[in-house]
Amino acid sequence: MQSLPQVYNDHHKAILYGSAAAVRILAAVAFPGLPDTLSLRAELATPVNSFKRLQEGLFLYQRGLDPYNGGIFHQAPLLLPLFSLLPSPAFASGTLLSVLLYTGLDLLVAECLYYIAQSGAAYISRRYRSPRHDRTWTPASVAAIYLFNPYTLLTCLARPTSVFATFFTLLSVSHACQARTATAAFALAIASYISLHPALLLPPVGLLCYDRLCLLQHQGRDATSNGAAIEKPTSTKIAHDQRLQARPLELTLRFSGIYLATFLLLLTLSRLLLPSWSFMPSVYLTPLTLPDLTPNSGLWWYFFTEMFDAFRSFFLGVFWLHMLSYSVPFCLRLNRQPLAAVVLIMGVLAIFEPYANAGDAGVWLSCLCLLSHLFELSSSHRYTFPALATLLYATLLGPAFHHLWIYAGSGNANFFYAITLVWSLALLVLLADTLYAALRDEYEAEVPEAKGREIRQV
């Protein structure tokens, strides 16, 4: 019996990843109709990531037609040659192969989370060390939370293309934690090419690159290629020689230049693949102008369904300015905790993006485990338990209200939109609690005698 723990300790990642892959494959095999059913769910599939719409675009592409004619397909052009290599999902083999592809993506996302947690970037930076750094979860635990999260499991079977954007976003964060500026910018550009909203992560990911590069230079060693944790300093306040630090302007120009060059290269390749530039408005203006108001778990669709056309442009600008207003302030206030800024902005995007879905929310909930050292503060001083209970309530009632509206005919759009408001409220409370915990932890790192005391705003 003592050999079982030894086997787990020696091969814990292989056992974890193998179990997660087995769950996904067995679900697809045991319930053959489940992937197609989930790919039609409004909570998981939106106009900009739907697997069914991808198949429609692929049908036109394989017959030499422009897939963006008709206003149905709104996804990145380079996804078309990739999925054209797979058999048609009309056959069981095609469905199984697509599930295998998304299972592999989930394992890669979990590996990125593993390396981010292992880097220690959540609780240590060049000017900050959490007093609760010894309470972080292990990297394997963070990866397991993602792999066995019900939202990510269902998303894997629903097969939305937003999973590709998730992978490249977390790959960018993973490389930023290792101070790899070029590859971090490259991966973030690919994520922005697939889905526009990761572009809002450009400031915090750049800040994270700068912070880790300064910390590595201060410690006098290069970033390792295997994602190993950066050596921890022995004190909370760290003195730096300014001559050893990277130049912010130089790093900003390099990071932004690689990002823009990669993005333009991907657009050029897309133009070579297609007969015209018609994909540009269909892919990148759709989230900006919201022409397709298909119901989803977000906050935009019902609001703009009821909006008069004369005010539509104004409120579109207001909604987008609201999303844009978080990125730079979070970076300025949380400049000592750049990874916390990245996670919080991912939460803002999961809640307020135009075509929100449960998959992005599930990814963000898993990323919160990267800040596990803050759970003590958020759970004991804030409203985490009521928020989680509300999230469970919305998860169970959301499909029921959608069924009452669309299929049973005994409800209306207000039923479904009301439960999406509850869903967004729960996520927003978790976001506010995490922000409070990050600021409180930083304050206690500066003022150790304030630990455990009640703080009131005067």
N, C-alpha and C positions, 0 to 999 in steps of 0.2 A: 504493500500500500504506500510505502514511503517513496516509491519510484514515480508515482503519478505527479506529486508536486515538483519533483526534480525535472521531469519531462516538461512540465508547464513552464518552469523557470528558464529552462534552456531554449525552448521553442515557443514562447508565449505569443510572439507576433504571428508565426505560422499557424498556430492553433486559432488565434483570434480571427485572422483574415480568412482562413479556411472555413471556420464556422459561419462567418458572415456571408461568404460566397455560397455556401451550401443552403442557407436559409432562403436566399433570393432565388436560386435555381430550383430548389424544391417547391417553392411557392408557384413559380411559373409552370412547373411540370404537373404538380398536383391540381392546379386550377388553371387550365389552359385558356379560359376566357377572361381571367382576371386582368392581364396586361391591357387588352383592348378595352375592357370596361373602365379601368383607371385612366386610360389615355383620353377618355371623354369627360372626366370629372372636372367641373368648373374650379374646384379647389386646387387642382394640380396642373391643369393644362390651360394656357392662356393663348390669345392670338399670336403672341410673339415667341412661344416655345412649344406649341402643341406638336406631338408626334404625328397626329393625323394630318395636320396641315403640311408637315414636312413631307409626308407621303404624296400629297397632292402636288406639291412643288416638284418632287422627284419624278412623278409621272410625266409632267410637262417637260422637264429637263431631259429625260431619257428619250423623248420623241422630238428633240430639236426645237422646242417651243420655249418662249420666255416664261419662266415660272412665276414672274412677278406681275404678269398680266392678269387682271381680274380682282386684285386686292385681297387675295386669300393668304398668300404666302408672305411672311414677314421675317424670315430668318436668314442668317448669314449665307452667302452663296457658296463658300468653300465647304459647307456641310454637305452639299449635294453630291460631289464626287466621292466623299467618304461613305455616305449611306448607299450610293449606287453599287458599291462593292458587296453589299449584303443581299441575301435573297429577299424576295418579297415577304412582308409580314402576313400576307394572305395565307401563307403556308406555315405549319407549325415549326418547321426548321428555321424559317426567317424570324419568327417571334422569339424563339429560343436564342438565336444568335444575337439579336438585338438586346435581349436581357443580359446575355453574357458580356456584351460590350459595355453596357451601363454598370454591370457588376464590377468589371475591371476599373471603370472610372471611379466608382465608390471606394474601391480599395486604394486607388491612387490618392484620392482626397483624404482618406484616413491616414495614409503615409505622410502627407503634407502636414496634417494636424499633429501627427506623432513628432515630426521634426520641430515644428513650432513650439510644442510643449517642452521638448527636450532642450531647446536652445536657452531656456530661462529668460527670454525677452519679456515675459509677462511681469516678472517681479524684480528685475534688475535692469538698470540702464546706466548711462554715463553719469547721471546726477540723482539717481534714485535707487533705493533698495527697500523693498517692502519688509516691514517688521514681521510679516506673516509668511515669509518666503518658505518656511519649513512646512507649510500646510497645503502646498500645491498637490494636485493629483498627479499620478504617474502618467507618462505619455501614453502607455497602453490603455489606461482608463479613459483618457480623452478620445483616443481612436475608437474604443469600444462604444462610447456614448454616441458617436456619429454613426457607426456601422449598424447599431441595433436601435437607433432612434426610429420610432414608427413612421414619422414623416419622411425620413430619408428612404426607408424601406419601400413605402408606397410610391415615392417619387422614382425610385429605381425601376419599379415595375411599370409606372406610367410612361417612362422614357422621354421626358421633356428635354429639349436641347439646352435648357438653362444649366444642366449638370455640367456641360462643357465649360461654361463661363465660371461656374463654381470652382471647378478643378484648377483652371488657370489663375483665378483670383487667389486661391490659397497657395498655389505653387509660387506665385509672386511674393506673397507674405512669407512663405517658408524661405525663399532665397534672400529676402530682405533681412530676415533674422540671422542669416549667415553672412550679411554684408556683401552680397553679390548684386551690385547695383545693376549691371547690364542685363543679367538674366531676369531680375525682378521686374525691370521696366519692360523687357520683351514679353514676359508672361502676362503682365497687366494689360499690355496693348492687345494681345490676342483675346483676353477676356472682354475688353471694351469693344473689340471688333464683333464678337459674337453677341454681346448684349451691352447696350450703351451705358447703363448706369454704373458699371465698375470704374468708369472714368472718374467718378467722384472720389474714388479711393487714391487717386494720384498724390494729393498732398500728404495724407498720413503714411502711405507706403514709402514715399520719398523721405519723410521724417524718420521713419523706422530704419531705412538704409543708412541715413546719416548718423543716427544714434549708435547703431551697431558697429559702424565703421570707426567712429571715434573711440568706442569702447575697446575694440580690437587693437587699434593703434596705441591706445593708452597702456594696454597690457603687454604690448610689444610682441604680438604674434599674429599670424595670418588666420583668416577664417578657414576652418577645416572643410573638406569636401563631403564629409559624411554627416554633417548636421549635428556634431557633438556640441554639448552645452559649453557656453563661454564661461571661463573661470570666474568665480564669484569673488568680489573684493571683500576685505575683512571689515570694512566700516561702512556706515550708511552714507556719510558725506565723502565724496571722492574729489580729490584735487587733481586738476588736469593742467598739463603744460599746453598752452594754446598753440605752440609751434608744432605739436604732434597731431593736432586735430585736423580733420579734413576741412577743406574750404567749402562753406555752404553754397556759395554762388557757383563754384565750379561743379560740385556734385549735382546741384539743381539743373544746370544746363545740360550736363551729361545725361542725367536720368530722363529729363524731358525730351532731349534730342533722340535718344534711343526709342522712347515711347512713340514719338511722332513718326519717326522713320519706319518703325515696324508697322504702325497702323496704316501709313500710306502705302507701304509695300503690300499689305494684305488687300487693300482696296484695289491696287493695280492688278494683282493676281485675280481678283474677282472680276474685274473688267475684261481681262483676257479670257475668262471662262464663259462670259455671257455676251450677247450681241450688243448690249447698250448699258448705259449707266442707270437704268430704271430701278435697279436694286437700291440705290441710295435713298430716295424718298420712302420706299417701301420698308426698308430695314431701320433706318435711323430717324426718319421723321414720324414714324408711327408712334413711338413712345412720346414724342414731343407734341404732336397734334391730336392724338387719341381718336383716330377716325373709326376704329372698331370698338364698340361698347359692349362686347360680349361679357356677361357677368363673370366675376372672379372674386377672390377673397380680399381684394384691395378696396380702397376708399374712393377711387376716382369714377368708376363706371356709372354708378347710380347718380352721382352728383351731376355729371355732364349729360346724362340722359334727360334730366329734368331742367337743364340749363337752356335759357333762351340763346339763340344764335348770336344776338347782338353782344352778349356778355361773354361768349365762349373764349375768345382770344385773351381777354383780360384775366379770367380766372385760370386759364392754362398757365399764363405767366406767373400768377400768384402761387399756384401749386408748385411749379418748378422752382421759383425763387425760394419757396419754403424748404425744398429739399436741398438746394445749393447752399442755403444759409448755415448748414451744420458743419460742413467739412472743415473750413478754415478755423472757425472758433474752437472746435474740438481739438484741432492740432495746436492752437495757441495755448489753450488751458491745460491740456494734457501732454505738453511737450516733454515732460519727464517720464511719461508712460505712453510711448507711441503705439505699442501694441494694443493697449486699451482703447486708444483713439480709433485704430483700425476696426476693432471689434464693435465699438459703439456705432460707427458710421455704417458698418454692415447691417446693424440693427435698424438704423434709420431707413436704409434702402429696403430692407425686408418689409417694413411697415408701410412706407409711404411711396414706394415705386408705383408707376401707373398701372402696370399689369402684375400685381402681387400674386403670389401663390404660396401654398403651404410648404413646398419644397425649400424655397429660400428661407422661410421662417425656421424650418427644421435645421438647416445648415447653421443659421445664426444661433439657435439655441444650443447646438453642439459646440460652436465656437466660444460660447460663454464659459465652457469648462476650461478654456485656456486661462481664464481669470479665476480659477477655483480658490485661490487664496483669499478672494474677496467675499466668498460665500458666507463666511461667519458674520460679516458686517451687514450684508444685504438681507440675510434671513432673520437676524435677531433684532434689527433696528427698523426694518422697512416692511414692505407688503408682499414679499415673495410668495408666501403660501397662498394668500387670496388670489394672486395673479395666476399661479399655476392651476389652482382650482377653476378659475374662470376660463383658462385656456382649455382645460379638459371639457368643461361645459360647452364651449363653443365648438370644440372638435366633434363632440357627439351630436349636437343639435344642428350644426351646419348642413350636413348631408340630408338630414330629415326635413329641414325647412326648404332646401333646394328641391327636394322631391315633392313636397306639398305644392310648391309654386309651379314647377315645370311639368310634372307628370300627373299628380293627383288633381290639380286644378282647384284645390280647396284653399289656396293661399295666393299671395301676390308678391311682387318684387320686394315689398317692404319686409316680408318675413326674412328673406335671405340677406338683404342689406343690413337689417338689424343685428343679425348674428355675426356678420363681418365686422360691424362696429364693436361688438363685444370682443371678438378675436383681436382686433387691432388695439383695443384698450388694454387687454391683458399683456400683449407684447410691449406696449408703451410703458406700462407700469414696471415690467422687468427691466426695460431700458433705463428708466429713471432710477430704479434701485441700484443698478450696476454703476451708473454714473455717480450716485451718492457714495457707494462703497469705494470707488476708485479715489474720489476726492478725500474721503475720510481717511483712507489708508495712507495717502500721501501726506495729509496733515499730521497724522500720528508718527510718520517717519521723521518729520521735521520737529515735532514737539512730542517726544516720547511720554512725558508726564500727562499728556491729555488722553492717553489710551484708557478706554473704559468710561470716560466722563461724557456726560450729556452735553451736546453742543446746541445752542439756540441762536437764531439769527436776531440781531439787535437792530 
